[in-house]
Amino acid sequence: MFIKKTFKIDPKSNNRYCAYHLVESIRTEKGPRQRILLYMGAQIDLPEGEHKLLAQCIADIIAGQPPLLPYADNVEHLAQTYASQVIRRLSTQKDSSEVSKNEDSEPEFVNINVNSIEKSEPRTVGAEHLMLEMANQLELPNTLQKLGFSKTDVSIALGTIVGRAVFPNSERSTHVWLSDRSGLGELLDFDFKKSSLDKFYQISDKLLSHKDVLEDHLEAIECNIHGYKSTIALYDLTNTYMEGQAKSNPKAAYGVSKEKRNDCPLVTMGLVMNEHGFLNRTSILPGNASEPKTLENMIENLNVHQSLFKPTIVLDAGIATNENLSWLRENGYTYVVSARQNAPSIHLEGELIPVDDLNNLVKAALIKSEDNSEEKWLYCESEAKAAVASKMKDSFRKRFEDDLKKLGDGLAKPKGRKQYAKVVERLGRLKEKHKRISGCYEIHVLASEDKTTAISLDWKVIDEKMSDKLTGSYFLRTNMLTLGPKELWQLYNTLRGIEDAFRFMKSSLGLRPVYHQKEHRVDGHLWITVLAYHLIQNCLYQLGKKGLNHQWKTIRDIMMSRVRVTMQAKMEDGKILYHRSTTKAEGDQIIIYRGLGLSSSILRSKKTIV
């Protein structure tokens, strides 16, 4: 076995290049011949003087022969990689007992030395196979091919998307994972080691360029597969922070971070989701985007398939401005929103009634309105929110009063701040810092006769204002005049679905933080996360219909224990048997496969005798 170097000319560019092949000499009826075992590429990461040593190491690994002297680490690492490729290339497919119960297949028996059995190349395939099946259900590979993606592009795109679902991380880490630890390459019949990291970034750009077409396709096929009718559109925004300054990204801007990372530039994502948890539209906006100003564009781009009526829009208080609600009414949309404005009155039409929430902690009642009113208002009280609000109020009060006490005590200290103007300035800053509670206090700074020195600082709580702060009650408003309190509250409560989606993307799909610095790379990173979410939601929705309400993290952990592994052993005649197969599905894995209507078979067994 040796490495042969040949020179070729590219017919398109007329450039001369070299190619390396792993070759073995064999005897045939026509005499000795050379057989190519493996194309090794145009470059090997070793000096040519060490190629002979590399070929010898590959031969020893395939034959299971321990070397007389240990090889260098870089030589052995390369040899392991090439030896695995040779074994896969020489292997012949054979139905395993798990994959196929073919009555025509004949049993095959070989004698092996059980003490020589070794296992190698474990690669996870359980979660990858599950996500690949979801991608096939959504016809994602076929759609990418229709968009002009080559076979290689489709494989890398699926590797990127499935990798985000199974191993959420950066593109660099995903490339390493696909090359060294995942069996997705075998499932796709594609060697990710032969693809550069740059190719993964290019695929991200290419997927982003077809964002609108892919969203239309996914929205339509999800509706067709599951047969649901979408009547509700949930809209909300979130942001994620970026590492680095991202000066070349015009969307990177400082704002109020949901993760309290106001020290980092942000980028904002807007989602439109239906009541079944599937995403209809997404938008990627500047980090300081104003929530109220984003609604009109997103709703106008919303396309509801197989529907002759417009969906009901559900919004949180940050987006539900009077201008946005007027626009919705003018364009014929019904809505249920959390009100950021004060109710026109607090006179209820009847008693507060339970709304059948999970723990029966919420009660609601309609507010009296005029007969010709375009809207209804709903007053809601939540015991859970009241308990949380009470703790928050106590915490806010303690922090503010501690700061006031510290400022007041400083007036009596020799080196404390005493200048009246400085004390008033400091007080103003404290009020701004604690603005959620400072308005409930009456504060006086007593000055000296010449108004230059502050003598004392005292305050008292305004009980009426304090009692109205953080009470656990809130208002909803709607133009659906025929619905009662229970129906309105339950309709608004579907907004939790989009909040759960945001939380899931950030915690389980690697949405944060973003390490890219360029705009199109940041957008591509977020878009790949959205595509991964489509696959996961397709899986969770089907399992939910079967009563299996697992979180994706739980399913992923269950399926990750299925691996594909190579067993090698010495045979009686001295040859080496290589047998690559997938571990058998068991327990919860079988339940998940049944819930999705999928076969538990993952690839056929492969046998090679060398």
VEXROKOL-573132 format. One line per field, with one value per residue (C-alpha): residue number from 0; residue in one letter; z, x, y. Coordinates in pm, 1 decimal. Each point is the difference from the previous one (the first is absolute). Layout:
nr <- (NUM/...);
rest <- (A/...);
up <- (Z/...);
east <- (X/...);
north <- (Y/...);
END
This chain:
nr <- (0/1/2/3/4/5/6/7/8/9/10/11/12/13/14/15/16/17/18/19/20/21/22/23/24/25/26/27/28/29/30/31/32/33/34/35/36/37/38/39/40/41/42/43/44/45/46/47/48/49/50/51/52/53/54/55/56/57/58/59/60/61/62/63/64/65/66/67/68/69/70/71/72/73/74/75/76/77/78/79/80/81/82/83/84/85/86/87/88/89/90/91/92/93/94/95/96/97/98/99/100/101/102/103/104/105/106/107/108/109/110/111/112/113/114/115/116/117/118/119/120/121/122/123/124/125/126/127/128/129/130/131/132/133/134/135/136/137/138/139/140/141/142/143/144/145/146/147/148/149/150/151/152/153/154/155/156/157/158/159/160/161/162/163/164/165/166/167/168/169/170/171/172/173/174/175/176/177/178/179/180/181/182/183/184/185/186/187/188/189/190/191/192/193/194/195/196/197/198/199/200/201/202/203/204/205/206/207/208/209/210/211/212/213/214/215/216/217/218/219/220/221/222/223/224/225/226/227/228/229/230/231/232/233/234/235/236/237/238/239/240/241/242/243/244/245/246/247/248/249/250/251/252/253/254/255/256/257/258/259/260/261/262/263/264/265/266/267/268/269/270/271/272/273/274/275/276/277/278/279/280/281/282/283/284/285/286/287/288/289/290/291/292/293/294/295/296/297/298/299/300/301/302/303/304/305/306/307/308/309/310/311/312/313/314/315/316/317/318/319/320/321/322/323/324/325/326/327/328/329/330/331/332/333/334/335/336/337/338/339/340/341/342/343/344/345/346/347/348/349/350/351/352/353/354/355/356/357/358/359/360/361/362/363/364/365/366/367/368/369/370/371/372/373/374/375/376/377/378/379/380/381/382/383/384/385/386/387/388/389/390/391/392/393/394/395/396/397/398/399/400/401/402/403/404/405/406/407/408/409/410/411/412/413/414/415/416/417/418/419/420/421/422/423/424/425/426/427/428/429/430/431/432/433/434/435/436/437/438/439/440/441/442/443/444/445/446/447/448/449/450/451/452/453/454/455/456/457/458/459/460/461/462/463/464/465/466/467/468/469/470/471/472/473/474/475/476/477/478/479/480/481/482/483/484/485/486/487/488/489/490/491/492/493/494/495/496/497/498/499/500/501/502/503/504/505/506/507/508/509/510/511/512/513/514/515/516/517/518/519/520/521/522/523/524/525/526/527/528/529/530/531/532/533/534/535/536/537/538/539/540/541/542/543/544/545/546/547/548/549/550/551/552/553/554/555/556/557/558/559/560/561/562/563/564/565/566/567/568/569/570/571/572/573/574/575/576/577/578/579/580/581/582/583/584/585/586/587/588/589/590/591/592/593/594/595/596/597/598/599/600/601/602/603/604/605/606/607/608/609);
rest <- (M/F/I/K/K/T/F/K/I/D/P/K/S/N/N/R/Y/C/A/Y/H/L/V/E/S/I/R/T/E/K/G/P/R/Q/R/I/L/L/Y/M/G/A/Q/I/D/L/P/E/G/E/H/K/L/L/A/Q/C/I/A/D/I/I/A/G/Q/P/P/L/L/P/Y/A/D/N/V/E/H/L/A/Q/T/Y/A/S/Q/V/I/R/R/L/S/T/Q/K/D/S/S/E/V/S/K/N/E/D/S/E/P/E/F/V/N/I/N/V/N/S/I/E/K/S/E/P/R/T/V/G/A/E/H/L/M/L/E/M/A/N/Q/L/E/L/P/N/T/L/Q/K/L/G/F/S/K/T/D/V/S/I/A/L/G/T/I/V/G/R/A/V/F/P/N/S/E/R/S/T/H/V/W/L/S/D/R/S/G/L/G/E/L/L/D/F/D/F/K/K/S/S/L/D/K/F/Y/Q/I/S/D/K/L/L/S/H/K/D/V/L/E/D/H/L/E/A/I/E/C/N/I/H/G/Y/K/S/T/I/A/L/Y/D/L/T/N/T/Y/M/E/G/Q/A/K/S/N/P/K/A/A/Y/G/V/S/K/E/K/R/N/D/C/P/L/V/T/M/G/L/V/M/N/E/H/G/F/L/N/R/T/S/I/L/P/G/N/A/S/E/P/K/T/L/E/N/M/I/E/N/L/N/V/H/Q/S/L/F/K/P/T/I/V/L/D/A/G/I/A/T/N/E/N/L/S/W/L/R/E/N/G/Y/T/Y/V/V/S/A/R/Q/N/A/P/S/I/H/L/E/G/E/L/I/P/V/D/D/L/N/N/L/V/K/A/A/L/I/K/S/E/D/N/S/E/E/K/W/L/Y/C/E/S/E/A/K/A/A/V/A/S/K/M/K/D/S/F/R/K/R/F/E/D/D/L/K/K/L/G/D/G/L/A/K/P/K/G/R/K/Q/Y/A/K/V/V/E/R/L/G/R/L/K/E/K/H/K/R/I/S/G/C/Y/E/I/H/V/L/A/S/E/D/K/T/T/A/I/S/L/D/W/K/V/I/D/E/K/M/S/D/K/L/T/G/S/Y/F/L/R/T/N/M/L/T/L/G/P/K/E/L/W/Q/L/Y/N/T/L/R/G/I/E/D/A/F/R/F/M/K/S/S/L/G/L/R/P/V/Y/H/Q/K/E/H/R/V/D/G/H/L/W/I/T/V/L/A/Y/H/L/I/Q/N/C/L/Y/Q/L/G/K/K/G/L/N/H/Q/W/K/T/I/R/D/I/M/M/S/R/V/R/V/T/M/Q/A/K/M/E/D/G/K/I/L/Y/H/R/S/T/T/K/A/E/G/D/Q/I/I/I/Y/R/G/L/G/L/S/S/S/I/L/R/S/K/K/T/I/V);
up <- (0.0/-98.4/-83.0/-365.0/-120.6/-344.5/-189.2/-182.4/-198.3/71.2/-338.4/99.6/141.9/-170.0/335.5/97.5/337.0/183.5/146.1/258.7/-1.6/241.5/-218.2/57.5/-227.5/-86.1/-211.7/-283.8/-284.5/-219.7/246.0/279.8/3.4/216.9/158.2/130.7/350.5/80.1/-146.5/267.8/-147.3/-152.9/321.5/296.2/323.3/11.1/-180.8/-297.6/177.0/259.0/-249.1/4.9/378.3/-25.6/-245.8/227.3/299.8/-197.8/-97.6/362.8/124.2/-263.7/66.3/376.6/22.6/290.0/-112.4/110.3/87.3/78.9/-277.4/46.9/120.4/-317.4/-216.6/204.5/5.3/-378.2/-41.3/217.2/-217.3/-329.3/131.6/96.6/-349.0/-161.4/215.4/-82.2/-369.8/-0.1/210.2/-145.3/125.8/178.8/160.8/376.8/208.4/134.2/-335.5/-209.4/73.1/-359.9/-23.1/-309.4/175.2/106.3/337.6/-11.8/264.2/50.8/264.6/185.8/298.6/259.8/193.0/-300.8/-24.4/0.3/-51.7/-182.5/-171.3/216.2/-162.0/130.4/-243.2/204.9/27.1/-342.2/-164.5/169.8/-124.8/-348.2/-14.4/101.1/-277.2/-251.6/122.0/-63.9/-342.7/88.8/-205.3/-314.6/45.4/33.5/-318.5/-184.0/122.3/-174.2/285.7/-115.4/170.9/204.9/92.4/110.6/221.9/163.7/43.4/170.0/208.7/116.6/79.8/164.7/185.7/144.3/128.9/140.2/88.1/28.6/-35.7/-235.3/-363.2/84.3/281.4/-214.6/-273.1/250.7/144.3/-340.5/-98.8/315.5/224.3/-198.4/-238.5/-204.3/-279.8/-31.4/-1.2/-285.2/-169.0/21.8/153.0/193.6/52.1/-366.9/35.1/126.6/269.2/-260.9/-176.0/312.2/7.8/-371.3/51.2/277.1/-247.9/-265.0/235.1/106.2/-362.5/-40.0/333.5/-139.2/-231.3/276.9/240.8/-254.8/-62.3/368.5/89.9/-278.2/54.0/378.7/-47.8/-257.2/199.0/329.4/-145.2/239.2/-73.3/129.6/136.4/244.2/-61.0/299.6/-40.9/229.3/-0.6/187.4/-23.2/45.2/81.2/-206.9/103.2/-130.0/-127.1/-334.1/-159.0/-351.2/83.5/-36.9/193.6/306.8/241.3/372.7/166.3/284.7/6.2/99.3/159.9/185.9/-229.9/-66.7/-34.6/-330.6/-341.1/-72.1/-297.1/9.3/-135.0/-66.0/-29.3/-124.9/129.1/-34.4/286.4/-75.4/71.8/-362.3/-122.0/-292.6/-38.0/151.3/-28.1/113.4/113.7/160.9/369.2/90.7/-216.5/148.7/60.0/-101.9/-337.8/-119.1/1.7/-326.6/-223.7/156.5/-16.1/-360.2/-98.9/182.7/-239.5/136.4/-228.6/-79.1/187.0/-119.4/324.5/185.8/321.9/345.8/111.4/355.8/132.5/324.9/154.4/-158.0/-353.2/72.9/-45.4/-92.1/-346.9/-62.4/124.1/-225.3/-295.6/79.2/15.5/-323.9/-177.8/124.8/261.0/328.9/296.7/365.9/166.9/336.9/63.7/78.9/37.2/290.9/-30.0/-74.1/331.6/270.5/21.8/-60.4/-178.7/251.8/256.4/-61.8/-132.4/-37.0/-349.9/37.3/6.2/100.4/376.3/20.8/114.4/-252.5/4.6/-248.2/-76.1/-284.4/60.0/-77.4/-333.2/-210.0/-246.8/-306.2/118.9/-244.4/276.5/314.6/301.9/231.2/357.2/126.5/343.7/47.7/341.4/-134.6/-149.4/320.7/206.8/-234.9/-15.1/378.5/24.6/-274.9/173.0/331.2/-177.9/-185.2/319.7/194.1/-266.7/-40.3/373.8/60.9/-256.5/154.1/345.4/-131.9/-156.6/321.1/224.4/-213.7/109.2/353.3/-100.7/-10.4/-360.9/-116.9/-282.2/153.2/-277.0/-52.4/-381.4/-1.5/239.4/-213.2/-310.8/168.2/110.6/-356.2/-118.2/266.6/-111.0/-357.5/109.0/199.3/-227.2/42.6/366.6/61.5/-109.1/307.1/238.3/122.1/63.0/159.3/22.3/277.0/-94.2/209.6/3.4/-278.3/-208.2/-46.0/241.9/40.5/365.5/-6.6/-230.4/85.1/-192.1/37.2/-203.4/-188.8/88.3/-281.6/-268.9/164.8/18.2/-375.4/-85.4/-105.0/106.4/-221.4/-194.3/-367.7/-290.1/-339.1/-285.4/-311.4/-286.6/15.7/167.0/18.8/215.3/374.9/269.1/-5.1/-379.8/-22.4/267.5/-148.0/-344.3/133.4/198.5/-327.1/-14.7/245.7/-292.5/-169.5/329.8/48.7/-354.3/75.8/322.8/-174.5/-281.8/243.6/247.2/-218.2/-353.4/55.2/-105.5/248.0/-0.5/-363.0/-80.1/-362.2/-80.3/-351.9/-60.3/-243.3/220.4/308.2/-196.5/-135.2/349.3/123.8/-311.3/43.6/356.6/-134.8/-253.2/278.6/199.7/-289.4/8.4/377.7/9.2/-272.6/225.7/324.0/-159.9/-119.7/335.5/180.0/-203.3/136.8/357.4/19.0/128.7/43.4/-35.5/-286.1/240.4/147.2/-342.0/-112.2/307.5/-51.4/-365.2/37.3/150.7/-338.1/-167.1/-300.2/81.5/-173.5/148.6/-113.2/81.6/-126.7/-192.0/15.0/-326.7/125.5/-187.7/168.8/7.9/15.3/75.7/27.1/138.2/201.9/359.3/47.6/97.3/345.9/261.2/-47.0/-341.1/-133.9/148.8/-181.2/-330.8/34.6/90.2/-321.7/-212.0/-92.3/-34.3/258.8/-268.4/-56.7/-290.4/-88.2/146.2/-198.1/-0.3/-123.2/14.5/-56.0);
east <- (0.0/147.8/-98.3/18.3/27.7/-136.6/-28.5/-313.1/-121.4/-334.7/-179.0/-191.1/279.5/289.4/180.8/230.4/-57.5/107.8/-213.0/91.9/-139.0/44.0/93.5/62.5/167.6/-204.2/51.7/-241.5/-20.6/169.7/279.4/65.5/-221.8/-58.1/-339.2/-102.8/-143.4/-64.4/27.6/180.9/-45.8/229.4/195.9/108.2/96.2/337.5/330.7/41.2/290.5/-245.2/-258.4/155.5/-28.5/-363.3/-83.0/163.9/-198.5/-326.5/79.7/77.6/-327.4/-210.4/175.2/-20.7/377.1/169.9/309.1/348.8/64.5/-266.1/-87.2/1.5/-332.9/-67.3/74.9/-222.7/-285.1/4.1/33.9/-306.3/-204.3/109.3/-30.7/-363.1/-70.9/162.4/-202.1/-324.8/86.3/75.2/-300.2/-295.0/-350.2/-181.8/-344.4/25.2/-249.2/-142.4/-33.6/-159.6/-155.3/47.5/-95.4/217.1/320.4/218.5/175.1/374.2/234.1/369.0/245.6/165.5/227.2/-228.0/301.4/97.2/-330.5/39.7/-246.6/87.8/-144.9/-310.6/-220.1/-335.1/-287.3/-321.8/-89.6/151.9/-214.4/-311.3/63.2/87.2/-334.2/-172.8/185.4/-114.0/-359.9/19.0/156.7/290.6/265.8/-216.3/-79.6/368.7/77.8/-273.5/160.8/322.9/190.8/243.9/8.1/296.7/-178.8/-311.0/207.6/184.7/-324.1/-167.7/312.2/-11.4/-373.0/-7.3/319.3/-167.3/-286.1/214.1/327.4/-77.0/323.5/197.5/60.0/362.4/-96.5/-273.5/254.5/224.2/-297.7/-122.2/349.1/104.4/-294.6/-323.8/-121.2/-206.4/255.6/-75.7/-372.4/48.6/276.5/222.2/344.8/-1.8/376.6/47.0/-193.5/173.5/-134.6/-41.5/-255.2/-217.6/6.7/-85.7/-295.7/-124.0/5.6/-175.4/-277.5/-54.6/-35.9/-298.2/-162.1/-334.5/-44.0/84.0/-240.8/-280.9/78.3/21.4/-319.4/-192.2/131.8/-39.4/-362.7/-52.3/175.7/-174.6/-332.2/-53.2/-169.1/182.8/-226.6/234.0/325.5/225.6/260.1/284.3/361.7/309.6/366.6/328.0/338.9/316.9/358.8/241.1/-78.4/-155.9/91.0/-59.6/-358.8/-247.5/-261.8/221.5/-120.5/-14.9/-337.4/-185.8/123.3/-241.2/297.6/115.3/304.8/-30.8/378.6/-15.8/-139.9/-333.7/-192.8/-378.1/-212.8/-373.0/-216.7/-352.4/-129.9/-334.1/-189.8/147.8/355.1/121.5/182.4/-153.5/235.4/324.2/187.2/346.0/13.2/242.8/65.9/-167.4/-309.0/-315.8/-254.9/-307.9/151.0/56.2/-356.5/-138.9/272.3/-10.7/-377.6/-15.6/248.6/-196.4/-154.4/-261.0/-34.1/-335.0/-187.5/-244.8/0.5/263.7/147.2/-55.7/308.7/127.2/254.8/167.8/-10.7/325.4/-144.1/-365.5/9.9/-312.8/146.2/58.5/-346.2/-156.7/193.9/-124.1/-361.1/31.0/137.8/-266.5/197.5/-140.7/235.0/49.0/281.4/143.1/-79.8/278.1/-258.9/-233.6/-348.1/-280.5/-161.4/23.3/-372.9/-42.6/-296.5/-15.1/193.2/351.7/-16.4/271.6/145.3/99.5/374.6/228.4/-8.8/-324.6/186.8/-140.7/-339.0/-138.8/-300.6/-101.8/1.3/-318.4/20.5/-226.3/-235.0/172.4/352.8/240.4/179.5/-46.1/228.2/66.4/118.2/214.9/131.4/268.6/93.9/331.9/83.5/-111.0/237.1/289.8/-91.3/-5.1/351.8/121.3/-157.5/166.5/333.5/-34.3/-98.3/294.9/254.1/-134.6/-29.3/350.4/138.7/-197.7/130.6/354.3/-41.7/-153.2/269.5/266.3/-123.5/124.1/340.8/304.0/86.5/-352.9/-180.5/-160.5/-32.3/-370.1/20.2/207.2/-237.9/-301.1/184.9/81.6/-361.8/-117.1/231.9/-132.9/-356.5/96.2/178.9/-303.1/-264.3/-238.1/-53.3/133.6/-325.8/-168.5/214.6/-13.2/360.7/124.0/352.8/32.6/250.8/187.1/-110.3/240.3/-118.8/355.7/4.5/-239.7/-80.0/-227.8/-186.5/-337.0/-266.1/-336.8/-197.8/-310.0/-229.1/-252.5/267.7/183.3/-315.4/-53.6/354.4/63.1/-333.7/-12.2/-299.3/4.4/-227.4/-67.3/-174.5/-162.3/-232.3/-159.0/-318.5/-178.2/254.5/-32.8/268.4/113.6/30.5/186.7/252.1/65.1/46.7/253.8/177.4/106.7/266.2/197.0/80.5/217.9/165.0/82.0/141.5/232.1/112.6/54.9/205.9/224.7/50.6/-11.5/91.2/301.1/-163.9/212.2/258.4/82.9/371.0/-23.7/84.3/-139.4/-368.2/-70.2/180.4/-198.5/-325.2/102.0/76.2/-345.4/-172.1/161.7/-134.8/-349.6/31.5/109.3/-303.8/-227.5/138.8/-32.6/-353.7/-105.0/123.1/-148.7/-338.5/-34.9/107.3/-238.9/-289.0/95.4/9.1/381.2/63.4/376.3/225.9/248.5/295.1/-149.7/-57.5/347.9/157.5/-202.7/95.0/367.6/81.8/-50.7/338.2/158.5/315.4/254.0/87.2/321.9/128.3/254.3/-139.4/118.0/193.5/186.5/-205.7/-169.7/-379.9/-141.4/-371.0/-162.5/-353.7/-239.9/-97.8/-350.3/-285.2/-139.0/-240.2/-99.1/165.3/-248.4/-288.8/120.7/35.2/-352.2/-138.8/146.2/-91.5/366.7/206.0/273.3/239.6/303.7/218.7/93.7/287.3/324.6/250.7/358.1/257.1/359.5);
north <- (0.0/336.0/359.1/94.4/358.3/87.5/326.2/106.3/299.4/164.0/14.7/315.3/215.2/-184.7/6.6/-283.9/-162.7/-313.4/-278.4/-259.8/-356.0/-286.4/-298.3/-369.3/-254.2/-310.5/-308.2/-65.3/-249.1/258.2/56.7/249.9/305.0/307.1/60.7/340.7/-34.7/363.9/347.3/201.1/346.4/256.5/53.7/-212.4/171.2/-174.7/51.7/-232.2/-166.9/-136.9/-130.4/-346.6/-6.4/110.8/-279.1/-255.1/128.0/-22.3/-359.1/-92.3/150.9/-179.3/-331.4/43.0/-33.6/182.1/195.5/-94.1/364.0/260.7/243.7/374.9/140.5/198.7/-304.9/-229.7/253.9/33.0/-375.9/-64.2/236.3/-154.8/-357.0/63.3/133.0/-305.8/-239.4/180.5/-3.9/-371.9/-93.8/-185.9/72.0/-274.6/5.2/-9.2/-193.0/328.9/171.9/-268.4/-335.9/-118.2/-365.6/-47.7/108.0/-288.1/-3.4/40.3/-135.3/74.4/-110.5/285.2/39.1/159.9/126.7/211.2/190.9/378.7/284.2/320.8/306.4/52.6/263.2/126.8/-55.5/-11.7/368.9/73.6/-267.9/138.4/354.2/-123.8/-180.5/324.3/185.2/-261.2/31.2/374.1/-71.9/224.5/-188.8/5.4/368.1/87.2/-191.4/192.0/323.1/-95.9/-162.7/-268.8/-339.1/116.5/323.9/-191.2/-230.9/289.8/196.8/-297.2/-55.1/361.9/-3.0/-343.2/88.3/310.7/-217.6/-282.7/174.2/374.6/190.1/220.1/-97.4/-78.8/-237.9/-153.2/-74.8/-182.0/-189.3/-115.3/-109.1/-186.2/-89.8/-16.5/-271.0/245.8/-28.7/-371.3/69.2/246.7/-204.5/307.1/50.8/326.8/-24.2/81.7/327.8/309.6/228.4/273.8/-219.4/3.0/379.8/13.2/-233.1/227.6/289.6/-208.7/-111.9/360.9/112.4/-236.9/88.0/122.1/-300.8/-245.8/169.2/-23.8/-366.7/-94.4/184.1/-175.3/-351.6/11.4/95.7/-277.5/-273.4/63.6/113.5/288.3/331.1/304.1/272.4/175.2/188.9/62.5/272.6/97.1/117.0/-104.6/87.7/-182.6/142.5/-16.5/-56.5/262.0/347.3/-107.7/333.4/-137.5/-98.4/288.9/-196.9/-31.2/266.9/55.8/-24.1/-167.8/-359.5/-276.4/-178.8/315.9/24.6/371.3/13.0/-192.2/96.2/-164.6/-131.9/-45.2/-283.7/23.5/-311.7/-57.5/-334.2/-175.8/-156.4/-344.2/114.1/20.3/309.0/188.0/294.1/121.5/326.7/104.8/362.2/246.3/-52.0/329.4/-61.2/149.1/-273.1/203.0/98.8/-359.2/-130.0/136.9/-139.1/-347.5/-34.7/121.0/-270.9/-267.4/-248.0/-236.3/-300.3/-160.1/268.8/261.6/196.4/194.1/-138.0/140.1/193.3/-52.9/253.8/89.1/346.0/121.6/-16.2/77.2/377.2/197.2/62.2/-372.0/-93.2/263.7/-141.4/-351.5/116.9/196.8/-306.5/-237.5/-194.7/-121.1/10.7/-79.8/194.1/82.2/365.1/243.3/276.7/60.2/-145.1/248.8/-96.6/-264.3/-76.8/-372.2/-156.2/-283.3/-198.8/-124.0/-357.5/-268.6/-27.5/-368.3/59.2/-285.2/63.1/198.6/312.3/248.7/170.0/251.1/216.4/229.6/374.6/192.5/178.1/216.7/-166.5/148.7/-77.4/-166.2/-186.5/-202.4/11.8/-295.0/39.0/-292.2/-90.3/-263.0/-137.3/-123.8/339.1/171.8/-216.1/73.2/369.9/21.3/-143.0/231.4/299.1/-86.9/-41.7/331.8/180.0/-141.2/94.1/352.9/66.7/-139.6/242.9/287.3/-90.9/-14.5/344.6/140.2/-153.1/162.9/342.1/-66.8/-137.4/231.1/-80.4/-72.1/179.4/311.6/257.6/55.1/1.6/-319.6/-174.5/94.0/-118.5/-330.6/-36.4/49.3/-274.0/-234.1/70.5/-82.3/-316.6/-116.3/150.7/-294.6/88.9/351.0/164.5/-149.1/207.5/358.7/111.0/322.9/138.1/259.6/272.8/255.8/362.1/93.7/-300.0/-127.9/-294.1/-288.6/-59.3/-303.0/-235.2/-152.7/-188.2/-167.0/-249.0/116.0/-290.7/55.6/-13.5/-290.1/-209.5/48.6/-111.3/-361.2/-139.9/-309.5/134.0/94.1/91.2/-154.6/176.9/-140.9/82.6/-346.9/119.0/-337.9/-184.9/-40.5/38.4/-363.7/-18.8/330.8/-93.2/-344.2/153.2/249.2/-272.8/-165.5/273.9/-209.9/-228.8/260.5/89.8/-369.0/-8.7/293.1/-161.2/-333.4/151.3/183.3/-283.2/-313.7/110.5/219.8/326.4/192.4/132.2/82.4/-3.0/116.9/360.8/45.5/69.1/-285.0/-250.4/106.2/-20.3/-340.7/-129.7/103.9/-136.3/-343.2/-1.5/68.7/-284.7/-236.1/111.5/-101.4/-355.0/-25.7/141.2/-244.3/-280.5/134.8/71.3/-360.1/-141.8/235.1/-141.6/-344.3/124.8/18.1/352.2/-17.7/301.1/-13.1/-21.4/-317.3/-155.2/96.5/-160.2/-318.4/-34.7/95.1/-339.9/-167.7/-22.0/-163.0/-194.4/-223.3/-339.9/-164.6/-347.0/-251.2/-293.2/-358.0/35.4/309.0/257.1/295.2/31.5/352.8/29.3/343.2/17.3/212.4/-69.7/-131.1/232.0/-63.3/130.4/363.3/5.0/-255.1/200.7/313.4/-185.5/-140.0/340.8/141.3/-301.6/-58.3/-313.4/-41.4/-125.9/221.6/-108.2/-354.8/-192.4/-0.5/-284.5/6.9/-279.8/108.2);
END
